[in-house]
Amino acid sequence: TFPIQTTQGQSGPVTITASLGGVSLTAQLTLVRLISITLNPSTVGPGQPSTETLNFSGPVPAATAVNLSSSNANFVRVPPTIAVPAGSTAFNFSVQTTPTTAEISLTVNISASLAGVTVVGQLVIIRIN
């Protein structure tokens, strides 16, 4: 066995060839990366949930930890890490916004990071009294 260094954000099929004494062996790898995060709904009232979907470039080959963060943890809390099961091409998780009776119009960035690639979705929280 030996380590293989990939280019950050690279995805798709990769062929590796090893040659020695006129004999060559090849192996095919498929690199998968995190490509986007979508929010449904992307606009909510305070105290309402939103479902986030992480989208991958292909099936995740093994269970994978994805790091999450919120630009405003006072209003949107996300778990620091979620486990995406092997074989997933998309993965849903929910976030809950903080209830408030105050008037508010706020955009919160929800970020997901995997293998040096970070994707960001925006959740808008609105309450007009």
Secondary structure as GFF3:
##gff-version 3
##sequence-region A 1 129
A	DSSP	beta_strand	12	20	.	.	.	ID=ss1
A	DSSP	beta_strand	23	31	.	.	.	ID=ss2
A	DSSP	beta_strand	34	40	.	.	.	ID=ss3
A	DSSP	beta_strand	43	44	.	.	.	ID=ss4
A	DSSP	beta_strand	49	56	.	.	.	ID=ss5
A	DSSP	beta_strand	64	70	.	.	.	ID=ss6
A	DSSP	beta_strand	76	77	.	.	.	ID=ss7
A	DSSP	beta_strand	81	84	.	.	.	ID=ss8
A	DSSP	beta_strand	90	97	.	.	.	ID=ss9
A	DSSP	beta_strand	104	114	.	.	.	ID=ss10
A	DSSP	beta_strand	117	127	.	.	.	ID=ss11
###
